[in-house]
Amino acid sequence: MSPLDISLADLIARLDEELPEANELARISEARLRAQTLSDLGDQLIDHYVSKAKQTGASWTEIGDAIGVSKQAAQQRHAPGPFERYTNLNRHSIVLAQEAARTHKHDSIGTEHLLLGLLGEARGLAYEVLIAKTGSEQRIRDAIEEAMPPAGQKALRGHIAFRPESKEAIEQARRSATDLGHDWVGTEHALLGLIRTKESPAAQILHNLGFTPDELRETIKTEITKRPAARNEQ
C-alpha cells in the first residue's frame, strides 16, 4: 500500500503559513475545521469505491467486510442519497460549502454557502460560467459576503444541516440534470439549481450579477456540448 502524498508536517506548515498572526487557540479552531474537511473527503472517497464495487456486482456483505462493518451498517451508511449522481467535482463543492459555513460559524448551510462552494471548485463548469459572465471571481465573492448572515459566536462540531432552501436547491439541481437529459449532476446543474430556487440568497445574488434562469440554462447546454469527454467530471 502506498502512503498518501501528504504528511502531518505538511498540514502544520500550511496552517502556520496561512495564519502567521494567529495564537495557538485560534490555530486549534482552524485545525479542527480542516480535520472535519479531511474527514468529509475521506467519507466521499469510501463512497466512490463502494459505488464502483456495487457496479461490479459486489454484495453488501462483501462491502461490509471490506469496510469492517456489518452488512446492515454498510447498507445504511451507503444508501442512495441526494448526492448519488453528483460528480466528484460537485461533491467537492458541497464539502467546500460545509467548510464555508463552519468558517463563518453558521449553524446551517445556506444557498450562499453552496454558491461559495461552486466558486471554490475552479475545475468545474459552474466556475467557468460564473467567471465568463462576471469577469471577476472577487466580484462574485464580494457579492456573496455581502449577503452572508453575521458570523456566529462559536463554530459547530460535526454535521451541519442544510437549510430548507438549500435542500430545495439540491433537488432542483437533480431536476435540472434530468430536464437536460443528463445522467450526472455536475457543478453546472448545481448552479442551475441555485438560480431556480427562487427567493433564496444565492438566486438573488445571481440575478444581481446579471444571470437569468433561461439564459444560464442555454449557456450550460452550449458549453456541455463542447466538452463531452469531460462531462462526468464537471
N, C-alpha and C positions, 0 to 999 in steps of 0.2 A: 504493500500500500504506500503510495507516495504522499508525503506530507503536504499540507496546504501551503501555498505560496504566501504565507502571512505568519507573523510571529507576534508574541506579546510585546516584544521590544518595538516592533513597527507601530503597533497601536498606541503605545505610550508616547513614542516620539512624535507621532502625528498629532495627538491630542495636545501635547505640550507646545508644539509648534503653532497650532491654531489658536490656543488660548494662553499666550505668553504672560498676560497680566492677571490671570485668574488665580485665586487662592486654592488651597487643597480641597476645601469643602465644595467649591464650585466645580472643581475637576471631578470630584466624586459624582456629583449630579450628572455631569456630561458623560462620564464613563458609563453610568447606569443606562442613560438613553442610548448610547451606542451599543451597549451589550444587548439591549432589547431589540435593536435593529438587526444585529447579527443573529439573534435567536429567531426572529421572524424570517430572515433569509434562509436559515437552516431548515425551518419547517417547510418552506417553499421548495427547497432542494429535495427533501424527502418526498414531498407530494409529487414532484416532477417524475421521480423514478417509480413511485407507486403506480402512477398513471401508465408509464411505459410498461411496467410489469403486467398490469391488467390487460393491456393491448396484446401482449404476447401469450395470454392465456393463464397466467399465474393465478392460483386460488388465494382467497383471503387467509386461509390457514398458512400457506407458504409465505405470504407477505407479512403476516403477523410474526412468524418465526424469524424472518429477516430483520424486522424492526425490534423484536424482543418483547412483543406483547401478544395477548390472546387474539384469536380470530375476531371476536366481537369488538375488542378495543380498536383493532385495525380498521374494521368496517366503519365504526362510529367516527373515528378520527378523520378518515379519508372519504366519508360520504360526499357525493356530489354537492357542491356548494355554489354560492353566487359567482365564484371566480373560476369555475370549472373550465370554461372555454377561453379564459384570459390568456393572452400571450405572455411570455416571460417578461418582456419589457413592461407590459401593462401591470403585471403582478408587482413588479418592482416599483412602479409608480404608486401603488397602494401602500407599500412599505414606506415610501418617502412621505406620503400623506400622513401616515401614522406618526412618523418621526417629526413632521412639522407640527402636528397637534401637541406632541409632548414638549417640543422645544418652546412653544408658546404657552405651555402649561394650561392647555384647554382640556376640558373633561369629556369632549366628544369630537368626532371627526366630521367637519362640515364640508360643503362643496368647495369652499375656498381652499381647504387643505388638499382636496383631490386635485384642484387645478394647479396648486403648487407642486404636487407630486408629478403631474404630467410635464410641468416646466422643468422639473429636476431630472427627467429622463430624456437627455438630449439626443439619444439614438432613435427615439420614437417619431412616428409620423406626425403625431399631435404637436410635438415641439416644432417641427419644421413648418407646419401650417401656421402655428401661432406667430413665429418669428417672421415668416414671409408676409403676413398681413400687417403686423405692427412695426416691424423693422428694428425692434429692440427688446431683448429679454428683460432689461432693467425696467422698461416702461410697464411691462406686464407685472413684474414683481412689485413695483410701487403701487399699482392699482390693487393688487391682492392685499398687500399690507395695509392699505388704507381701509379696506373693507373688513379686516380682521377684527374680531372682538378683542377687548382688552386682555392682556396676559393674566393668567390666573396666579394664585399665590403659591401653589405647590404642584410640581409635576406628578402625574399619576403613575402608579406602578401597574405593570401588567397590561391587560387588554383595555383598549379604549374603544368605546362603542361608536357606531355611526349614527349621525343624526337622521331623522326621518327623510329629509330631503336628499341626503347622501345615499340612502338606500334606494330612493326613487331614481337617482342619477345612475346608480349601478344597474338597476333594472332597465332604464332607458338605453343604456349602453348595449345591453344584450339585444334589446328590440331593434336598435339601430343596425346592429350587425345582421340580424335576421332580415330586416327590411332591404338591406343591400345584397342579400343572398350569400353572406359570408358565414363560414362555419367556425370562425375565430372571433374573439373580441379583443381588438388591439387598442392602442392608445388613441387612435383616431376615432374609434367608436365611443371610447370613454369621453372624449371631447364633445362628440355629438350628444351623448347622454347628459352632459352638464348643461349645454345650452337648451336642451329640450325639457329640462327640469325648471319650468317657469317659476318666477318669483324667488328663485334661490340666489344666494350671493354670487355664485360663480356665473350664473346666467346673466345677472346684471352687469358683472364685470366684463364679460364677453361682449354684451351689447354696447357698453360704453366704449369698448375698444374697436367697435365697428363691425362686429360679426353679426350675422343673422342666421337662423337655422337653415333656411333653404340654400343660401349661398355657401355655407360651411359644408352642407351635405354634398353639393355639386363639386366643390373643391376637393373633398376627400375622395369622391368617386373617381375624379380625374387623376389624382395623384396615385391611387392604388393601382390603376391600370398601367402606370409607368414602372411599377416595381413588383410584378407578380412573384418573382423568386423570393423576395424578402417579406412577403405579406404576413407570414405566420410569426414573424419576429417583431412586428411593429407594436 
